[in-house]
Amino acid sequence: MRTFAIIIFFTFFSLNTFCQTMIFELNDNNPEHEYSLKNGIYEITLFKDYDPAVSSFTHSYTHEFDTIPFSGLPDSFKTATTNEIYNQQFQIEITERTKATLTVVERKVEDSSLIKKYTYIFRGIRKHKWHTSVGLAGAIKLNSDSYKTQALDDKFQIVEDGSQELFGPIPVIQFTYLNIEKDTWFGPTGGIGFDTSNFSVFGGYSLYVGHNFIITAGVVFHKQKRLNNSFDVNQIVSEQLSSEDLNTGYYRLNPFFSLSYSLSKNIFKP
């Protein structure tokens, strides 16, 4: 009996899909194997020369596998033997989130004691993941009007204070879904931001450049000022009012853009 594991790949292309065949000889020296595979359909064949008077086999597998009829071994795997050949064939579709396990148990015929347990784990290669980045966002305030009182004879008039903020910088933490195999990629982004007293929520689309810098544009839900509902523009009042009396904060959507730097791992994960 050969004491080494044999793995061979055959690839077939049809209608823009591919099927790869993986053939494993059950190996006493290496009973546990794990493989990371690209997306696609795989036919997996297990075989072993054995004496049916000595050994028996059972197998189990997770729901991702389908059993298929055994199509035989390539000539390169066939050897002259008086033993029988255990064989099983399965088909599985691998995606990025796949983790599938295939197990074969070999036992003695005489007393059902364990000879060997063979385990094969197949995982899909992750092409996409969430990247965390930190940076600075600029909110473009479309309607940010603050007001003050201006002396008018012996009274005061409510007028715009002339210092409307059209642009507000906000420190931001962003989470962008990106293709880790590409140096440049577009992906959706969400984020949160804080200034000295307010909380902001961001959503948009990002350009990921060189695995480091992320340029994002979208909308931000954040707080800005407007005239208190108790007053009207150009209203005459009897006394001078402070900015806190005249202006009130409210949340609204505004466009934003940001530049952030990608961290190596999600800061919210251990």
C-alpha positions in Angstrom: 0.0 0.0 0.0 1.3 3.5 -0.8 1.8 5.5 2.3 1.6 9.0 0.8 -1.4 11.1 0.0 -2.0 11.9 -3.6 -3.9 15.0 -4.7 -4.6 15.8 -8.4 -6.6 18.6 -10.0 -8.5 18.4 -13.3 -10.3 21.5 -14.5 -13.2 21.6 -17.0 -14.6 24.8 -18.4 -18.2 25.0 -19.7 -20.5 28.0 -20.1 -18.2 30.2 -17.9 -18.3 27.7 -15.0 -15.5 25.4 -14.0 -15.4 22.1 -12.2 -12.2 20.8 -10.5 -11.6 17.3 -9.4 -9.6 16.5 -6.3 -8.5 12.9 -5.7 -7.2 11.8 -2.3 -5.7 8.5 -1.3 -6.5 7.9 2.4 -3.2 8.1 4.1 -2.3 6.6 7.5 0.4 9.1 8.1 -1.7 12.2 7.4 -5.3 11.7 8.6 -6.2 15.4 8.8 -6.2 17.9 6.0 -7.4 21.4 5.4 -7.7 23.2 2.1 -8.5 26.8 1.1 -10.2 26.8 -2.3 -11.3 29.4 -4.8 -15.0 29.8 -5.6 -16.3 27.0 -7.9 -17.6 23.5 -8.1 -15.4 20.6 -7.0 -15.6 16.8 -7.4 -13.8 15.1 -4.6 -12.8 11.4 -4.7 -11.5 9.4 -1.8 -10.0 6.0 -2.3 -7.9 3.4 -0.5 -6.6 -0.2 -1.1 -8.0 -2.3 1.7 -8.7 -5.9 2.7 -12.4 -6.3 3.3 -11.7 -9.1 5.7 -9.8 -6.6 7.9 -11.3 -3.2 7.5 -14.7 -1.5 6.9 -15.4 2.2 6.2 -18.1 4.7 7.1 -18.3 8.3 6.1 -20.1 11.5 7.1 -20.2 15.0 5.8 -21.7 18.4 6.3 -24.7 19.5 4.2 -22.6 21.2 1.6 -21.6 17.9 0.0 -23.6 15.8 -2.5 -22.8 12.2 -3.2 -22.4 11.4 -6.9 -21.8 8.0 -8.7 -18.1 6.9 -8.7 -16.7 7.6 -12.2 -13.5 5.6 -11.7 -9.9 6.5 -11.1 -7.4 7.8 -13.7 -5.0 5.2 -15.0 -2.1 6.8 -13.0 -3.8 5.8 -9.8 -4.4 2.2 -10.7 -2.1 -0.4 -9.3 -2.0 -4.2 -9.4 -3.5 -5.3 -6.1 -5.4 -8.3 -4.8 -7.3 -6.0 -2.4 -10.5 -4.2 -3.0 -10.5 -0.4 -3.3 -12.7 1.7 -1.1 -14.0 4.7 -3.0 -16.5 7.6 -2.6 -17.1 10.6 -4.7 -18.7 13.9 -3.7 -19.5 17.2 -5.3 -19.4 20.6 -3.5 -19.8 24.2 -4.4 -17.3 26.4 -2.7 -18.1 30.1 -1.9 -16.3 32.7 0.2 -18.2 31.6 3.3 -17.9 27.8 2.9 -16.5 25.7 5.6 -17.3 22.0 4.9 -16.0 18.9 6.6 -15.8 15.4 5.1 -14.9 12.5 7.5 -14.1 8.8 6.8 -13.8 6.3 9.6 -11.9 3.0 9.2 -12.7 0.2 11.7 -11.7 -3.4 12.2 -14.2 -5.9 11.0 -13.7 -8.3 13.9 -14.5 -6.0 16.7 -15.4 -2.5 15.2 -12.5 -0.9 17.0 -11.1 2.3 15.4 -8.2 2.0 13.0 -8.1 5.5 11.7 -10.3 8.6 11.3 -9.6 10.7 8.2 -10.8 14.3 8.1 -10.9 16.8 5.2 -11.9 20.4 5.7 -12.6 22.7 2.8 -12.8 26.5 3.2 -13.6 29.2 0.6 -10.9 31.8 0.1 -12.2 35.2 1.3 -11.9 37.9 -1.3 -13.9 40.5 0.5 -13.8 41.8 4.1 -14.7 44.9 6.1 -11.8 47.3 6.6 -11.6 49.8 9.4 -10.2 53.3 8.8 -9.9 56.5 10.6 -9.7 60.0 9.1 -11.4 63.3 8.7 -14.7 64.0 7.0 -16.0 67.3 5.7 -19.8 67.9 5.9 -21.2 70.4 3.4 -23.9 72.2 5.3 -26.6 73.1 2.8 -28.8 74.9 5.3 -26.9 76.1 8.3 -28.2 79.5 9.3 -27.4 80.9 12.7 -28.9 84.2 14.1 -28.2 87.1 16.4 -29.9 90.2 17.6 -28.9 93.6 16.2 -29.7 97.0 17.8 -32.5 98.9 16.2 -33.3 102.2 17.9 -34.2 101.2 21.5 -35.0 97.6 20.5 -33.3 94.7 18.8 -33.9 92.9 15.5 -33.2 89.2 14.8 -30.9 88.9 11.8 -28.5 86.3 10.3 -25.2 86.6 12.1 -23.2 86.5 8.8 -21.0 83.6 9.9 -23.0 80.6 8.5 -20.9 77.5 8.5 -20.8 75.9 5.0 -18.3 73.3 5.8 -17.7 71.3 9.0 -14.8 69.0 9.7 -15.7 65.8 11.7 -13.3 63.1 12.9 -14.6 59.8 11.6 -14.2 56.0 11.9 -15.3 54.2 8.8 -16.0 50.6 7.8 -15.6 49.8 4.1 -16.4 46.5 2.4 -13.5 45.9 0.0 -11.9 43.3 -2.3 -8.7 42.4 -0.5 -7.1 41.0 -3.7 -7.3 44.4 -5.5 -5.0 47.4 -4.9 -7.7 49.7 -6.1 -11.4 49.0 -5.5 -14.8 50.6 -4.9 -17.0 49.5 -2.0 -19.8 50.6 0.3 -18.9 52.4 3.5 -20.6 53.2 6.8 -19.1 55.2 9.6 -19.6 57.2 12.8 -18.1 60.6 13.7 -17.7 62.8 16.8 -17.0 66.4 17.3 -16.8 68.2 20.6 -20.5 67.7 21.4 -22.3 65.9 18.6 -22.6 62.4 17.1 -22.8 61.8 13.3 -23.6 58.8 11.1 -22.1 58.4 7.7 -23.0 56.3 4.6 -21.5 56.4 1.1 -19.2 54.7 -1.4 -15.4 54.6 -1.2 -12.4 54.3 -3.5 -9.7 52.2 -1.8 -6.2 53.1 -3.0 -3.1 51.0 -2.4 -4.4 49.1 0.7 -3.9 52.3 2.7 -6.0 55.3 1.8 -9.8 55.5 1.4 -11.6 58.3 -0.3 -15.3 58.4 0.4 -18.3 60.5 -0.7 -21.9 60.1 0.6 -24.3 61.6 3.0 -24.0 62.3 6.7 -26.8 62.6 9.3 -25.6 65.2 11.8 -26.5 68.1 14.0 -26.5 71.8 12.8 -28.1 75.1 13.8 -31.3 76.9 12.8 -33.5 79.6 14.3 -35.5 78.6 17.3 -39.1 78.0 16.4 -40.1 80.7 19.0 -38.7 83.4 16.8 -38.9 84.7 13.2 -36.3 86.3 11.0 -36.4 90.2 11.3 -38.6 89.9 14.4 -38.3 92.9 16.8 -37.6 92.0 20.4 -37.2 94.2 23.5 -33.8 92.9 24.7 -30.6 91.4 23.3 -30.7 87.6 23.1 -27.8 85.2 23.2 -26.9 82.7 20.5 -28.1 79.9 22.8 -31.5 81.6 23.1 -31.9 82.2 19.4 -30.5 79.1 17.8 -31.4 75.4 18.3 -29.8 72.2 17.0 -31.4 69.7 14.7 -30.3 66.7 12.7 -30.4 66.6 9.0 -28.8 64.9 6.0 -25.9 66.7 4.2 -23.4 65.5 1.6 -19.8 64.8 2.8 -16.5 63.6 1.6 -13.7 62.1 3.6 -10.1 60.9 3.5 -9.2 58.1 5.9 -6.3 55.7 6.6 -7.0 51.9 6.7 -6.1 50.1 9.9 -4.7 46.6 9.7 -7.6 45.1 11.7 -11.0 46.0 13.0 -10.5 47.9 16.2 -13.7 46.6 17.7 -12.6 42.9 17.4 -10.1 41.3 19.8 
